[in-house]
Amino acid sequence: MNEWMAGTAAFPAAEGWSAWPAPAKLNLFLHITGRRPDGYHELQTVFRLLEWGDTVFLRPRTDGRIVRADAGVPGVAEIDDLLLRAAYLLQKDANCANGVEIGIEKRIPMGGGFGGGSSDAASVLVALNRLWGLHLGEDRLAALGLRLGADVPVFVRGRNAWAEGVGERLTPIDLPAAWYVLVHPGVHAATAALFQSPDLTKNAKPAKILDFVSGHVRGNAFEPVLRRREPAVEAAFAVLARVGQPRLTGSGSGCFLEFADRDSAEAALAALPPGMNAWLARGAERSPLLEAVGRV
C-alpha cells in the first residue's frame, strides 16, 4: 500500500501531486445468461479486487483545465483516455470550475481482463470527488462510472461483489483470503469480436450466490473461445495446469491460479518457465482506493 501512495520522480508529492491506487480485479467466474433488448448481454460474475494495480496521480488546477501530464497510456488517444473522460464527466455533472492534471503509472496490462482502464477511471472519479470537495455520494459516482464502462462501478464502490446485469448490479460478497499467480500471454483480446463468436455460450442458466459459494458455479464463457483462437492463451493454460487449475479473467487474455496462502502461490510462480510474464497478487478485502480516500 505504501508504494501506491508514494510520490515518484515524475509526480513528486512536494510539487502538489497526490497518488491514488487503481487496483486490478479478477472475475472468479463469468457466465452470459442472455441478451437485453438494447443489445447488451446479461452477465453473472464475481469480482475479486486485488492489492496490486496502477497508480493514478492528480494535481488540482484552478483554471478549469483537464490535461494529461505526459503522453498518458501508450496507444490511447486523448479522446479515448478514460482518465480524462472521467474527469470531464465529473466536472460537467457537478458543474465544477476546478481543473486537474492527470498522470498514470501503468502496471495492469491492457486487454488482459484485469480491469485497468475501468479502475483508472474509477480512481479519478473517487479521488477528484474528494480533492475538488464535491461530496457526491457513492451511488452518484457509481452511476457516472457506468457511463464510462460496465466495470467502473465495482471499482467506485470498492468491495468484492457478485455482479449481474452488464456487471453494474452489485451485491457485496465476502471472499476468503487468497493469493493469485497472474499471467498475461501478451494477447490483447477484443471484447466486441469475442461477443460475436458463434461458439460463445450466451444462454447459461442463471445461478445464485449460494451456487458460487458452494463451488457449483465455475468457468468463464470466453475461455474456450480464446483458447481456440489464441495459441498464446492455450499455451499459458497448458503451463499453468502443471501447477494448479488455471482460469481466465473477464473477456481478456489474462489467466490466473488461486491459492489459499502466499507460500503456495510463490512455489507455483517459481515452478513456471523463465521468461513467462507472471507475477503474484494478493486478494483484497476492500479496495485500497477506499483506504487512501479515508486517509486524505
Backbone hydrogen bonds in HBPLUS format (Angstrom, degrees):
<---DONOR---> <-ACCEPTOR-->    atom                        ^
c    i                          cat <-CA-CA->   ^        H-A-AA   ^      H-
h    n   atom  resd res      DA  || num        DHA   H-A  angle D-A-AA Bond
n    s   type  num  typ     dist DA aas  dist angle  dist       angle   num
A0004-TRP N   A0001-MET O   3.08 MM   3  5.23 131.4  2.33 100.0 113.1     1
A0005-MET N   A0001-MET O   3.34 MM   4  6.67 143.6  2.48 145.8 154.8     2
A0005-MET N   A0002-ASN O   3.10 MM   3  5.27 125.8  2.40  99.1 112.4     3
A0008-THR N   A0011-PHE O   3.38 MM   3  5.02 161.8  2.42 102.5 105.4     4
A0015-GLU N   A0012-PRO O   3.03 MM   3  5.55 156.2  2.09 112.0 119.3     5
A0016-GLY N   A0013-ALA O   3.04 MM   3  5.28 155.0  2.10 118.1 116.7     6
A0018-SER N   A0058-LEU O   2.91 MM  40  5.40 154.2  1.98 147.3 155.6     7
A0058-LEU N   A0018-SER O   2.96 MM  40  5.40 158.2  2.01 150.8 157.9     8
A0020-TRP N   A0056-VAL O   2.76 MM  36  5.07 148.9  1.85 150.0 159.8     9
A0056-VAL N   A0020-TRP O   2.87 MM  36  5.07 169.2  1.88 156.2 154.9    10
A0022-ALA N   A0054-ASP O   2.98 MM  32  4.96 147.4  2.09 146.9 138.1    11
A0054-ASP N   A0022-ALA O   3.03 MM  32  4.96 138.2  2.21 148.3 136.8    12
A0024-ALA N   A0052-TRP O   2.85 MM  28  6.12 168.4  1.86 156.9 152.9    13
A0050-LEU N   A0024-ALA O   2.98 MM  26  5.47 147.1  2.09 157.2 149.9    14
A0025-LYS N   A0114-PHE O   2.90 MM  89  5.16 155.6  1.96 134.5 141.4    15
A0026-LEU N   A0048-ARG O   2.78 MM  22  5.03 144.7  1.90 139.5 151.5    16
A0048-ARG N   A0026-LEU O   2.81 MM  22  5.03 162.6  1.84 153.9 157.2    17
A0028-LEU N   A0046-VAL O   2.95 MM  18  5.45 154.5  2.01 154.3 158.2    18
A0030-LEU N   A0219-GLY O   2.93 MM 189  6.43 157.6  1.98 148.0 151.1    19
A0221-ALA N   A0030-LEU O   2.86 MM 191  6.09 154.1  1.93 156.1 164.0    20
A0031-HIS N   A0044-GLN O   2.88 MM  13  5.24 165.7  1.90 156.4 161.3    21
A0044-GLN N   A0031-HIS O   2.91 MM  13  5.24 144.6  2.04 150.4 152.4    22
A0204-ALA N   A0032-ILE O   2.89 MM 172  5.83 155.4  1.95 159.1 150.8    23
A0033-THR N   A0042-GLU O   2.87 MM   9  5.48 150.4  1.95 137.7 146.7    24
A0042-GLU N   A0034-GLY O   2.78 MM   8  5.13 162.2  1.81 130.3 136.6    25
A0036-ARG N   A0040-TYR O   2.73 MM   4  5.45 173.6  1.73 177.0 176.1    26
A0039-GLY N   A0036-ARG O   2.96 MM   3  5.39 163.1  1.99 117.6 121.4    27
A0043-LEU N   A0165-GLY O   2.65 MM 122  5.54 163.5  1.67 161.4 166.1    28
A0045-THR N   A0163-ALA O   3.05 MM 118  5.26 151.0  2.13 143.9 147.4    29
A0163-ALA N   A0045-THR O   2.81 MM 118  5.26 172.2  1.81 156.1 156.2    30
A0047-PHE N   A0161-ALA O   2.80 MM 114  5.28 157.3  1.85 162.0 164.2    31
A0161-ALA N   A0047-PHE O   3.21 MM 114  5.28 149.0  2.31 132.5 141.7    32
A0284-ALA N   A0049-LEU O   2.84 MM 235  5.42 178.8  1.84 137.8 137.6    33
A0051-GLU N   A0282-ARG O   2.82 MM 231  5.47 162.0  1.85 167.8 171.2    34
A0055-THR N   A0105-GLU O   3.11 MM  50  5.15 154.9  2.18 138.7 146.1    35
A0105-GLU N   A0055-THR O   2.86 MM  50  5.15 158.0  1.91 156.1 161.5    36
A0057-PHE N   A0103-GLY O   2.88 MM  46  4.77 177.7  1.88 131.7 132.4    37
A0103-GLY N   A0057-PHE O   2.83 MM  46  4.77 161.5  1.86 141.8 144.4    38
A0059-ARG N   A0101-GLU O   2.96 MM  42  5.07 146.2  2.07 145.6 151.2    39
A0101-GLU N   A0059-ARG O   2.86 MM  42  5.07 152.1  1.94 132.8 142.1    40
A0061-ARG N   A0099-GLY O   2.96 MM  38  4.58 167.7  1.97 109.0 107.8    41
A0099-GLY N   A0061-ARG O   2.99 MM  38  4.58 171.5  2.00 134.2 131.4    42
A0100-VAL N   A0065-ARG O   2.84 MM  35  6.39 142.0  1.99 144.1 154.6    43
A0067-VAL N   A0100-VAL O   3.07 MM  33  6.59 157.4  2.12 156.4 163.6    44
A0102-ILE N   A0067-VAL O   2.92 MM  35  6.30 156.1  1.98 157.7 165.7    45
A0069-ALA N   A0102-ILE O   2.77 MM  33  5.49 164.8  1.79 150.2 146.6    46
A0076-VAL N   A0073-VAL O   3.04 MM   3  5.58 156.1  2.10 145.5 143.6    47
A0080-ASP N   A0077-ALA O   2.96 MM   3  5.37 142.1  2.10 109.8 120.8    48
A0081-ASP N   A0078-GLU O   3.17 MM   3  4.99 155.0  2.24  99.8 107.5    49
A0085-ARG N   A0081-ASP O   2.95 MM   4  6.20 167.0  1.97 155.6 160.0    50
A0086-ALA N   A0082-LEU O   2.90 MM   4  5.83 154.4  1.97 139.5 145.4    51
A0087-ALA N   A0083-LEU O   3.25 MM   4  6.49 157.9  2.31 141.6 147.1    52
A0088-TYR N   A0084-LEU O   2.90 MM   4  6.16 168.1  1.91 160.8 163.5    53
A0089-LEU N   A0085-ARG O   2.93 MM   4  6.00 160.9  1.96 145.9 151.6    54
A0090-LEU N   A0086-ALA O   3.01 MM   4  6.17 164.2  2.03 149.5 153.4    55
A0091-GLN N   A0087-ALA O   2.93 MM   4  6.05 165.4  1.95 151.2 155.8    56
A0092-LYS N   A0088-TYR O   2.93 MM   4  6.09 163.3  1.95 152.2 156.2    57
A0093-ASP N   A0089-LEU O   2.91 MM   4  6.00 167.2  1.92 151.0 155.2    58
A0094-ALA N   A0090-LEU O   2.97 MM   4  5.96 159.4  2.01 151.4 156.0    59
A0096-CYS N   A0091-GLN O   2.91 MM   5  4.93 166.3  1.93 148.3 152.0    60
A0095-ASN N   A0092-LYS O   3.16 MM   3  4.96 152.4  2.24  97.0 105.4    61
A0189-ALA N   A0111-GLY O   3.41 MM  78  5.27 165.5  2.43 129.3 125.9    62
A0253-SER N   A0111-GLY O   3.27 MM 142  6.74 155.2  2.34 136.3 139.4    63
A0254-GLY N   A0112-GLY O   2.75 MM 142  4.38 141.5  1.89 116.0 124.4    64
A0119-SER N   A0115-GLY O   2.91 MM   4  5.95 161.1  1.95 158.3 164.1    65
A0120-ASP N   A0116-GLY O   2.90 MM   4  6.08 159.9  1.94 153.9 159.5    66
A0121-ALA N   A0117-GLY O   3.09 MM   4  6.29 161.2  2.13 146.3 150.7    67
A0122-ALA N   A0118-SER O   2.99 MM   4  6.24 159.1  2.03 147.2 153.0    68
A0123-SER N   A0119-SER O   2.93 MM   4  6.15 156.1  1.99 151.1 157.2    69
A0124-VAL N   A0120-ASP O   3.10 MM   4  6.42 150.4  2.19 146.6 154.2    70
A0125-LEU N   A0121-ALA O   3.05 MM   4  6.40 163.6  2.08 153.1 156.9    71
A0126-VAL N   A0122-ALA O   2.91 MM   4  6.11 174.3  1.91 159.1 160.1    72
A0127-ALA N   A0123-SER O   2.89 MM   4  5.73 161.7  1.92 143.0 149.2    73
A0128-LEU N   A0124-VAL O   2.91 MM   4  5.73 161.9  1.94 145.2 151.3    74
A0129-ASN N   A0125-LEU O   3.05 MM   4  6.01 147.6  2.16 137.6 146.7    75
A0130-ARG N   A0127-ALA O   3.03 MM   3  5.20 126.3  2.33  97.4 111.0    76
A0131-LEU N   A0127-ALA O   2.80 MM   4  6.12 168.1  1.81 155.4 158.9    77
A0132-TRP N   A0128-LEU O   2.75 MM   4  5.50 164.5  1.77 145.9 150.2    78
A0134-LEU N   A0129-ASN O   3.01 MM   5  5.15 147.3  2.12 143.9 153.0    79
A0133-GLY N   A0130-ARG O   3.15 MM   3  5.09 150.1  2.24  98.6 107.7    80
A0141-LEU N   A0137-GLY O   3.08 MM   4  6.39 162.7  2.11 154.3 159.5    81
A0142-ALA N   A0138-GLU O   2.84 MM   4  6.02 157.5  1.89 152.2 158.9    82
A0143-ALA N   A0139-ASP O   2.96 MM   4  6.15 150.9  2.05 142.7 150.4    83
A0144-LEU N   A0140-ARG O   3.01 MM   4  6.30 153.8  2.08 146.9 153.6    84
A0145-GLY N   A0141-LEU O   2.85 MM   4  6.11 155.3  1.91 146.3 154.0    85
A0146-LEU N   A0142-ALA O   2.96 MM   4  6.23 146.2  2.07 145.5 153.4    86
A0147-ARG N   A0144-LEU O   3.06 MM   3  5.38 136.3  2.26 103.9 115.6    87
A0148-LEU N   A0145-GLY O   2.87 MM   3  5.21 148.8  1.97 108.1 118.3    88
A0149-GLY N   A0145-GLY O   3.09 MM   4  6.46 139.6  2.26 147.0 159.1    89
A0152-VAL N   A0149-GLY O   3.18 MM   3  5.51 153.0  2.26 109.0 116.9    90
A0155-PHE N   A0152-VAL O   3.03 MM   3  5.43 127.3  2.32 111.3 124.6    91
A0156-VAL N   A0152-VAL O   3.05 MM   4  6.36 150.6  2.14 153.0 162.2    92
A0157-ARG N   A0153-PRO O   2.92 MM   4  6.15 163.6  1.95 156.2 159.2    93
A0158-GLY N   A0154-VAL O   2.90 MM   4  5.92 142.1  2.04 133.6 144.6    94
A0287-SER N   A0158-GLY O   2.83 MM 129  4.57 165.1  1.85 136.5 136.3    95
A0173-ILE N   A0160-ASN O   2.99 MM  13  5.71 157.5  2.04 130.6 132.1    96
A0162-TRP N   A0171-THR O   2.83 MM   9  5.08 164.1  1.86 152.0 150.2    97
A0171-THR N   A0162-TRP O   2.81 MM   9  5.08 154.4  1.87 151.7 159.3    98
A0164-GLU N   A0169-ARG O   2.90 MM   5  5.06 145.6  2.02 135.6 146.8    99
A0167-GLY N   A0164-GLU O   3.02 MM   3  5.00 148.0  2.13 117.4 120.9   100
A0169-ARG N   A0164-GLU O   3.21 MM   5  5.06 160.4  2.25 143.1 139.5   101
A0283-GLY N   A0178-ALA O   2.92 MM 105  5.42 174.4  1.92 154.3 154.1   102
A0179-TRP N   A0259-PHE O   2.79 MM  80  5.17 163.6  1.81 150.0 155.4   103
A0259-PHE N   A0179-TRP O   2.79 MM  80  5.17 152.9  1.86 162.2 164.9   104
A0180-TYR N   A0281-ALA O   2.78 MM 101  5.28 158.3  1.83 162.5 169.2   105
A0281-ALA N   A0180-TYR O   2.99 MM 101  5.28 143.4  2.12 146.8 153.2   106
A0181-VAL N   A0257-LEU O   3.02 MM  76  5.12 153.0  2.09 137.2 145.8   107
A0257-LEU N   A0181-VAL O   2.94 MM  76  5.12 144.1  2.07 138.9 149.8   108
A0182-LEU N   A0279-TRP O   2.80 MM  97  5.40 169.7  1.81 168.4 169.9   109
A0279-TRP N   A0182-LEU O   2.98 MM  97  5.40 148.3  2.08 143.9 153.2   110
A0183-VAL N   A0255-CYS O   2.92 MM  72  5.17 155.8  1.98 152.4 149.2   111
A0255-CYS N   A0183-VAL O   2.94 MM  72  5.17 164.6  1.96 151.4 156.3   112
A0184-HIS N   A0277-ASN O   3.08 MM  93  5.77 157.5  2.13 159.9 166.9   113
A0194-LEU N   A0190-ALA O   3.14 MM   4  6.44 154.5  2.21 151.2 159.0   114
A0194-LEU N   A0191-THR O   3.05 MM   3  5.11 114.7  2.49  96.4 112.5   115
A0195-PHE N   A0191-THR O   3.01 MM   4  6.33 155.3  2.07 158.0 164.2   116
A0196-GLN N   A0193-ALA O   3.11 MM   3  5.22 135.9  2.32  97.1 109.4   117
A0197-SER N   A0194-LEU O   3.02 MM   3  5.21 160.8  2.06 108.7 114.9   118
A0200-LEU N   A0197-SER O   3.28 MM   3  5.52 161.6  2.31 114.4 114.2   119
A0211-ASP N   A0208-LYS O   2.89 MM   3  5.24 128.4  2.16 105.4 119.2   120
A0212-PHE N   A0208-LYS O   3.37 MM   4  6.90 147.6  2.48 147.8 156.1   121
A0212-PHE N   A0209-ILE O   2.99 MM   3  5.25 120.9  2.35 102.1 116.5   122
A0213-VAL N   A0209-ILE O   2.93 MM   4  6.26 167.1  1.95 159.3 162.8   123
A0214-SER N   A0210-LEU O   2.91 MM   4  5.95 153.0  1.99 145.9 152.3   124
A0216-HIS N   A0211-ASP O   2.84 MM   5  5.17 138.9  2.01 170.1 168.3   125
A0215-GLY N   A0212-PHE O   2.96 MM   3  5.13 156.4  2.01 107.1 114.7   126
A0223-GLU N   A0220-ASN O   2.96 MM   3  5.40 151.5  2.04 114.6 123.2   127
A0226-LEU N   A0222-PHE O   2.94 MM   4  6.10 171.6  1.95 164.7 166.6   128
A0227-ARG N   A0223-GLU O   2.91 MM   4  6.01 163.0  1.94 160.4 165.6   129
A0228-ARG N   A0224-PRO O   3.15 MM   4  6.18 145.0  2.28 134.9 142.7   130
A0229-ARG N   A0225-VAL O   2.98 MM   4  6.17 151.7  2.06 146.2 154.8   131
A0230-GLU N   A0226-LEU O   2.77 MM   4  5.57 162.3  1.81 153.1 156.5   132
A0233-VAL N   A0230-GLU O   3.04 MM   3  5.43 128.4  2.32 109.1 121.5   133
A0234-GLU N   A0230-GLU O   3.18 MM   4  6.55 163.7  2.21 156.7 161.2   134
A0235-ALA N   A0231-PRO O   2.86 MM   4  6.00 154.5  1.92 146.9 154.2   135
A0236-ALA N   A0232-ALA O   3.03 MM   4  6.19 150.3  2.12 136.8 144.4   136
A0237-PHE N   A0233-VAL O   3.00 MM   4  6.30 159.5  2.05 152.9 157.8   137
A0238-ALA N   A0234-GLU O   3.02 MM   4  6.24 155.5  2.08 145.4 152.1   138
A0239-VAL N   A0235-ALA O   3.11 MM   4  6.37 154.9  2.17 147.6 153.2   139
A0240-LEU N   A0236-ALA O   2.93 MM   4  6.11 171.8  1.94 156.0 158.5   140
A0241-ALA N   A0237-PHE O   2.90 MM   4  5.91 148.0  2.00 147.5 155.3   141
A0242-ARG N   A0239-VAL O   3.13 MM   3  5.70 158.7  2.18 113.0 119.5   142
A0243-VAL N   A0240-LEU O   3.00 MM   3  5.64 158.1  2.05 118.4 124.6   143
A0244-GLY N   A0240-LEU O   3.05 MM   4  6.10 123.3  2.38 149.2 164.6   144
A0247-ARG N   A0256-PHE O   2.97 MM   9  5.41 144.0  2.10 146.5 157.8   145
A0256-PHE N   A0247-ARG O   2.86 MM   9  5.41 143.9  1.99 147.1 155.9   146
A0249-THR N   A0254-GLY O   3.06 MM   5  5.78 155.3  2.12 154.5 154.1   147
A0265-ALA N   A0261-ASP O   3.30 MM   4  6.58 157.9  2.35 144.6 150.9   148
A0266-GLU N   A0262-ARG O   2.79 MM   4  6.02 162.1  1.82 160.8 165.6   149
A0267-ALA N   A0263-ASP O   2.96 MM   4  6.17 153.7  2.03 146.5 153.5   150
A0268-ALA N   A0264-SER O   3.05 MM   4  6.30 154.4  2.12 144.5 151.0   151
A0269-LEU N   A0265-ALA O   2.92 MM   4  6.16 160.4  1.96 151.0 156.6   152
A0270-ALA N   A0266-GLU O   2.93 MM   4  6.11 156.9  1.98 146.5 152.6   153
A0271-ALA N   A0267-ALA O   3.18 MM   4  6.35 131.1  2.44 135.0 146.8   154
A0271-ALA N   A0268-ALA O   3.10 MM   3  5.14 134.1  2.32  96.4 109.2   155
A0272-LEU N   A0269-LEU O   3.18 MM   3  5.49 160.5  2.22 108.4 114.4   156
A0276-MET N   A0273-PRO O   3.27 MM   3  5.94 158.7  2.32 138.1 138.6   157
A0278-ALA N   A0276-MET O   2.85 MM   2  5.64 120.2  2.21 115.3  98.3   158
A0290-LEU N   A0287-SER O   3.09 MM   3  5.52 129.2  2.36 108.4 118.9   159
A0292-ALA N   A0288-PRO O   2.99 MM   4  6.25 152.8  2.07 145.2 152.2   160
A0293-VAL N   A0289-LEU O   2.95 MM   4  6.24 162.0  1.99 154.9 158.8   161
A0294-GLY N   A0290-LEU O   3.06 MM   4  6.18 152.2  2.14 142.6 149.9   162
A0295-ARG N   A0292-ALA O   3.07 MM   3  5.31 147.8  2.18 103.6 113.2   163
A0296-VAL N   A0293-VAL O   3.27 MM   3  5.43 155.6  2.34 103.7 110.7   164
